[in-house]
Amino acid sequence: MKIGITCYPTYGGSGAVATDLGIALAERGHEVHFITYQQPFRLPAFLPRIFFHEVDVVRYPLFEYPPYDLALAVRMHEVVREHRLEVLHAHYAIPHATSAWIAREMLRNDGLDVRIITTLHGTDITLVGQDPSFQTITKFSIERSDGLTAVSNFLRNETYKAFGCTSCAVEVIHNFVDPALYDRAAYRPVLKEQLGGNRAVLMHVSNFRPVKRVRDIVHIFARVRRAMPCVLVMVGDGPERAAAEQEARDLGVQDDTYFLGKLDAVAPLLASADLFLLPSQTESFGLSALEALACGVPVVASRAGGIPEVVIDGETGALRAVGDIDDMAAVAIEILGDRARWMAMSTAAAADARRRFARDEMVARYEAFYARTLG
């Protein structure tokens, strides 16, 4: 098949999954074209059967806000026409599915057609899509897609509830991990050695948006640090990073808190982690938690959104109410303070991630979904 993929290329779960999917599809013999405004952060410079098409947004004084969605539609139209793509896979309903629909209408004027598949990742449904400014166009874009997938049962149900798309069949295809890449045994725990091997390493990876509640992470760490020697490693960047850094200074834990910024390869870092923290307000899935689990890192997270579909409370980690930093800290101390319990959770986490969220199985489900949509 010839497949076009459009995603947000920046640091975040949706872009990571879309890129990993494209790479896996190319490995299975498909021709994959990424269409977006910059090269996706997880896409290497060159891979066989993978092509990147940059969307150029013209800066013109008339436009206070350059119309990226229209520029994207034009680029999609060009790429489909030139390379005879069969599928446009839009990750996020707006603006990507909207642009894909415009491109398809333009193609039909040329006597061509293309199928549109939209994968819902979360923000397009739970936040932006429900804003009155965007709700109507989000619903329209969902209903005009030829196939719909969601990354969790939570998100599928939220889509039905928020948009009343009773005629829209949303198939759940969970996010996935490559077991060979996210394998604790494949890496030397260099980070742990550098930070002091006798101290527990607590870790968080995200785009530091407000929904991630990164200041809660610093508070949880401060409580754990009072009970045992430990360090906190924060990977990623975003609008809440400065606030988290200030929180670490205010709580006097800045010397044991390390902000590493955006890093593409997180698996080697996770091999040094003892506990992963994800106290988010909500998560449509929680890809970073899954990657941690696959590396044998127990996860302490919020019982919110799709996280309970990923983390099994009491077996592969612990789930607590949003904002309950005292309970999260207490269970973190319990897990880290009991080596036998930690080992059992670590083993269960890696096994469960490989069993339920293996890359090959999920990619095969996408292939089958493409084939059904093409008819």
N, C-alpha and C positions, 0 to 999 in steps of 0.2 A: 504494500500500500504506500501511497504518497500522502504524507500527513503534515499539516501545518500546525504549529503549536505557538500560542501567544500567552504570555504570562508576565507578571511583574518580575523583572530580572534582578531586583535588589534582594538584600538579605532578608530572608523570611521563609516560612514553611511552604507556602504555595509555589514560590519560585523554585525552591529546592526540589519539591516533588515533581513539578512539571519538567524540570531539566533532567532529573534522574529517569523519568519515564521516557523522555525523548532519547536519551542515551541507550536505555535498555531496548527500545523499539528498533533503533539502528543496529544494535548488536544482533537482533533477530532477523535482520535482512530488510527492514522497511527503510524508506527514504524520508527523512525528517527535516523540516524547515522551521527554524525558530524565527518568528516575526515579532520584533519588539524594538524599543528605543535604544537598548544597549545589550551587549552580550550578557546572557545570564551568568550570575556569579559562580555557578557550579559547572559551567561549560568550559572545558579546556580549549586551547587555541584551535586544535584540529582533531576531528574524529571521522572515520569513514562513514559515508552516507548521511552526514549531518551538515546542514547549511544554515548560515545566519544571515538574515535580511534586516538591516537597520531601518527603522522608521525615522525619517527626517522631518522634524517639525519646524516649519518656517516661522521665524520671528519677524512679525510685521507690526508696525506701530499701531495699526487699527485694532489689533487683538491684545487686550489687556491680559487675557489668558489664552495662550496658543491652543488651538483645537486639536489636541492629540488624537481624540477618537476618530475624527475625520481623516487625519493623516494616516492613521492605522488602517482604516477601511480602504483607502486608496492603495496602500502597500500590500494589504491582503489580496485585493483585486489583481494587482500586478503579478504577485507571486503565484497565485492560483492559475492565472491565465498562462504565464510563462512556463510553469513546471507541471501543469495539469494535476494539481493536488486533488485528492478525492475527499479529504476530511480537513476541516478547520477545527482544531480543538482549543477552545477558549477556556482558560483558567481564570475564573471570576466572571460573573454575569455582566457587571458594568466596569469599564466600558467595553471589555473585550468581546463579549457575545453581541453587544449592540453593534460594534464595528463589523463583526463577522456577518451579521444580517444585512447591513448596508452593502458590504462587499458582494454578498450573494445576489442581491437585487441588481447590482451593476453587472455582474457576470451573466445574469439571465438576459440582459439586453444584448450580450455578446453571443447568446446561444449556448452558454455554458452553465454548469451547476456545480455545487459543492455541498456536502453535508456539514452541518454545524453541531458539534458536541460541546456542551458546556459542563465544566466541573465546578461545583460550588465549594468554596473553601472556608467561608465563615463570615468575614467582614462584609462581603457583598450581600449577605442575607441578614446577619444579626445586627449590624450597625448602619452602614451606609445605605443599604437597600431599603431599610425601613424608614429612613428619613423622608418626610413628605416631598422633598425636592427630587427624590430619586425613585420613590416606590413604584410609580406607574411605569417608568421606563425599565426598571428592574424586572417587574412582572412581565412586561411585553417581551423582553429579551429572553427570559426563561421560556415563555410559551412559544416563541418562534424558533427555539432550538430543536433540532431533530432528535437529539438524545441528551439526557441529563444524568449526571452522576454527582454524588455528594461523598465527602470523605468520612462521614460518620452517620450513624442512625439518628443521633441528636440533630444534626444539621438537616437531614432529610425531613424530619418531623417539624423542625423550625420553619423550613421552607413552606410546607403545606399550611402551617398555622399562620404565618405572616402574610402569605400571598394568595391563599385559597386556590392554589393551582390543582384543583381536583382532577383535571385531565392530564396533568403532567406526571408521568411515571419517572420517579427519581431512583436510580439504582445506586446502592451504597457500594463503593469500592474504596476500602480503607487505604490510607497512606501506607508506605512500606519501607523496609530497610534491606540493604544488601548484607546478608549474613557474613560474607567474606570480608567486607569492609568494616562492619561494626562488630569486631571480634576482639575482646579484651586480650586474649592470648597472643594476638598478632603484633602487639606493640609493647615496647619497653616503657614502663611508667616513668618517663623522663621528668615530666612536670612534678610528680610527687617527690621524686628524688631531689629535684632542685629546691623545692619548697620545704623540705625536711620530711623524710619518710616516716617519722614517728607521729606526724600530725595528720588528722583526718582532713580530706579535701572535699569541701562542699562546692558544688558547681551549678551554674545557671547559664543557659544559652538562649538568646532571644534578640529581637529588634528593639527592645527597651521602649516599647510603646506603653502608654498609661495602663492599658488592660493587663499588662504583665505584672503590675504591682511590685516593681523591683525594690522599692524601699522596704516592703515587707520582708524581702529576702535578707536585707541587711539586718533588720531587727531579729529575725529568726537566727541568723548567724551569731549575732551578739549574745543571744541567750545560750546557744550551744557552746560558744567559746568560753563562757563562764564555767561550764561543766567539764570541759576537756580541751586539750590542745587541738586546734584546728585552723584551717585557712579557708577563705572564700575566693573562688575564681569566677569572674563574671566575663562571659564571652559575648561579643556583639556590641552594638551601638544604637543610638536612637535618642529621642527627645527626653527620656527620663534618666539618661546616664548621669548628667550633672547632678541631679537631685539625689541619686543613689550614692554618688561620690561624697556629696555633702553630708548625707545621712551617716556614712561610715565615719567621717570626721567627727560629727556631733556625738556619736556613740563611742568614740575612741577606739575603733577597730580598723582604722585606715591602714595601719602597718601590716595587717594580716589579710587585707582585701586587695585583690589583684584584678584590675580592669584590663583585659587583653585586646579589646576592640574587635573588629570584624575579622574572622578567620574562616577560610573556606573549609579546611580540613579539621573537623571537630572530633573525629573518631580517635586519633592519637591522644587528644586531651582527655576524653572520656575514660580512656584506659587508666588514667591516674586518679579518677574520681571515686570517692566512697559513697557519696550521696548526691542526688540531683534534686534541686528545689524548683518547683513550678507553682507558686501560689496565685495564679492568674485569676482575674475577675471572671473570665470565661475563656474557653478554648473550643474551637470547633472540633479539634482532634487532639493536638499536642504532639507534633512530630518530634520536637526536641526530647520529650519524655520517652518516646519510643526508641529513639537513637540511644539514649542513656540505658534503657532497659536491655537493649540488644548487646550492649557492652557490659552487662552484668552489674549495672549501677541501680540500686533501689531508688525509687522516686517518692518524695514527699510532695504532695500537690493538693490543689483545691478540688473538692467534690463539685465540679462545675462543668457544664457543657458536655463535650465528648470525652473528657479525660477518664471517666470511669469505664469507658470502652477500651482504654489502653492500659491503665494501671489497675491491677487487681488488689483491692484493699486488703492488707494483712498477709498477702502472698508475695507480690512483686514490689510492694511499696505501701504507702499509707495515704489515705485521703481524709481531708478535714474541711470544715466549713471555710468559705471565702473570708479572709481577714482574721481568722483565728490563729494569730502568730504564736500564742502561748501553747496551744495544742500541737501545732506543727513543730515547734521547737522541742516540746516534750517527747514526741514520738521520734524525732530525729535523734535525740539523745539516747532513747531506748534502743534504737536500731544500731547506732554506732557503738554503744556501750556493751553490746552483747555479740561477741564475735560469731558464735554459732548461729544466732538468728540472722546476722548479716550475711553469712555464707549461704544459708538456706534461701534467703531472698534473692541474693545475687544469682545463684544457680537457677532459681525459678524464673527470674526476670529474663535472663538470656534465652532460656528454653522456650518460654511463652512468646517472646518477640519473634523468634525464628519460626515457631509453629503457626502463629496466627497472622503474621504480617510479613512473610517472606516476599522478596521482590519478584521472583519468577512467577509465583501464583497470581499476584496482583496485576502484573504486566500482561499475563495471559488473559485475565479477565477483561482488561482494556481492549486487547486484540479482538476478543470475542464480541465485545460491545460495539467496536467499530464495524465488524462484519455484519452484525445484526442491523445496525443503523444504515449501512449501505444497501441492505436488502438482498 
